[in-house]
Amino acid sequence: MSHAGKQAGKQQVRIIGGQWRGRKLSFKPAAGLRPTGDRIRETLFNWLAADIQGAKCADLFAGTGALGLEALSRGAAHCDFVDSSPAALHQISEHLDALGATERGHCIASTAGDAVEQAAAPYDIVFLDAPFQSGLVEPAINALSQYNTVREGTLVYIETHVKEGTLVTPEDWHLHRDKHAGAVAYRLYRVSPLSTAR
C-alpha cells in the first residue's frame, strides 16, 4: 500500500511526477485493492522515462488507477483502465474528469483476458498488477501473447508477491529490469524478437 492518507473513510494515492505531480486522489478501500507504493512507482517510471512520452498504455487490474494515471501525468497519450469492479472504474472516471483527462483515458469493465482479446491495436506499455496470489497473472500474460496485444518494443510491467515465485513468460519477452521491495517483486519486460545464434 502506498503512503496514502485517510479521510472520511477513504484513502488517498498521490501522483508523484509529471503534469499532475503532488495531486492526491481519494479512493474507497476494498478487498484486494493495493495501490503500487510511491517508491516502487518512482523506480518504475524512471525505468520508463525514455518510453512514456506519447505511449498507448493499458492498466490491467487497474484498481485505483495509480499506474495508468501516473503514466498519463508523465506524458502517455492514452491509457485503457481495465477492471472487473464497476466501483473502481467509477472512481477512476471521476479522477480522469477532475484531472481534465477524460479524452486520454478509457475505462473498460471487463476481465483482463476479455479486454486484451478485444483490443483494437497493440499497446506500447502494459501494467499488470493483479491482486496478490490471485492466480490471475499468468492467464493475463498468456492472453497478451495469444491475442497479439503486444508487439516488438512493447514494455510489460508485472508486480507480484515475492512468494508467487518465477513467472512463465513468452520466449520473446526479455527481462529488462527487476527489483524487490519488502514482499513485492516487480519486473519490466521488453518484447523483442528471439535472438539467433551467431
N, C-alpha and C positions, 0 to 999 in steps of 0.2 A: 504494500500500500504506500502511496506517496505521502509526503508530509502534508496531508490535507487538513484544513481547518474544519471545525464543526460549527454549524449554525442552524438553529431551529430544526434539529433532526436531520440535517443534511450534512454532507461533507463537501470539500472543495478540492479541485485539482487545478494546478497553476500551469499556465503556458510559460515555458521557460526561455524561449528565444524567438526572434523574428518580429514580424509586424505587430503581434499582439502580446509581446513579452510582458510578463507580470500580470496578465489578466487572470482572474480567478473565476472558475466556473463551478457552480454548485450541482450536486447530484444526490439522489436518494440512495442510500446503501441498499444493497440487495445481495442475496446469496451468490457467491462466486464472483462478485464484482470486485476487481482488483486492479486499479489503475497502475500502469507502469510507473515506478518511482522516479523522482526527479533526477537522481544521479545516473540511473540507467538510461533515461531518455536523453540526458545530456551527452552521454557516451555514444548512444545510438546515432543521434543526429550529427555528432562530429564525424562518425563513420560515413554518414550520408551526405555530408556537406557538398561534395563535388557533383552529386547526382540529383539533389532535391529540386533545383530550380526547374519549373515547368513540367514536373513529373506528373504522371497519372498514377494515382495510388488506390489501393484497396485496403481498408482496415477491417479484416475479418474478425469475428467475435469482438465487435467494436466496444461494447460495454459503455464506458463513459465517453468514448471517442478521443481519449487523450492522445493517442498516437497520430490519428488522422488529423486532428485539429492542430497539433504541433507541426505536422507536415505542411498544412496549408499556411500556417503562420510564417513558416520558413521559405515559402515560395513555390510549393507544389501547385500545379494548375488545377487539379481536381482530385477529389477522394470519394470513393464509394464506401459508405459506412454500412457494414453488414452485421445484423444481429437478429436473433430469433425473438428477442424481447421487445414488444411494442413500447413498453415504458422507457427502456433505454434509448430507443430511437427517437421517441418524443423529446427526451431531454437533449439529445444531440441536435435535433432540429431546432430547438429553442436556442441552443448555443450558436448554431450557424446564423440564425436570424439576428441574435444580439451582436455578433461579430460582423454583420453585413456580408456574409459569405454564402448565402443560400444558393447562388448560382454556381458555386465551386464545390459544393458537397451534395451528395445524393444518398438518402437513407433507404436501405433495402431491408425489408422484413423477410428474412429468409435464413435457412441454414447456409453455412459456408459453402457446402458442396453444391447446392442448387444455384446459389448466386454465381459461383465460378462457372458452372455449366452454361449459364445464360448470359455471361459477359459478352459484350459486343466486340471487344478487342482486347489484346493482351495489355497487361499493366507494366509500368516501369518499376514500381516498388509495391511490395505486398507486406503488410504487417499481419502476423499470425500469432495471436496471443490468446489462446483458448483458456478457459478455467483450468487451473492446475489439476493434473491427474484425472482428467475427464475422459481420456481416450479419444479426443476429437482432433488431435494434432495430425497424426499420420493419415487419417482419411482426407483431411483438408489438403495435405501435401500431395496425396495421390490424385485428388481432383484437379489441383492446379496443373499437374503434369499431363493428366489424361485429356483435359479439355483445352490444352494449348493456351492457357490464360497467362503464361509467362513466355518470354522469348529470349533470344540471346541478349545478354546485358541486364535482364531483369534482376533486381535485388529482392531477396525474400528474408524478412526478419522473423525469427522464431524465438519465443520466450516460453520456457517451461520450468517446472520444478526440478531441482537437481536430481531428485530421486527417480525421475522418469527415464533417466539413462540416455543411451545413444539413440539418435533418431535414424530411421532408414529414409534416405532421400534419393531422388533420381540420380543417375550416374553423371548427368550434365549439370548438377548443382554442386558448385565448388565452395567449400567453406572459406569465407573471406575474412571474417573476424569472429572471435568468440571470447566471452568472459563469464565469470560467475560473480554474484553479489549475494552473500548470505545463502538463502535457499533458492535463489533464482539463477538459472542458466540462460544466457541469451546469445544468440548466434545470428550472423548475417551471411547469407549465401548469395553467390552470383551465378546466374545461369550462363553457361558458355559451352561451346562445342567440346566434345570429348577430345582430349589431346591424343595425338597419334605418336607412336614410337618413332624415334629418329633412326 
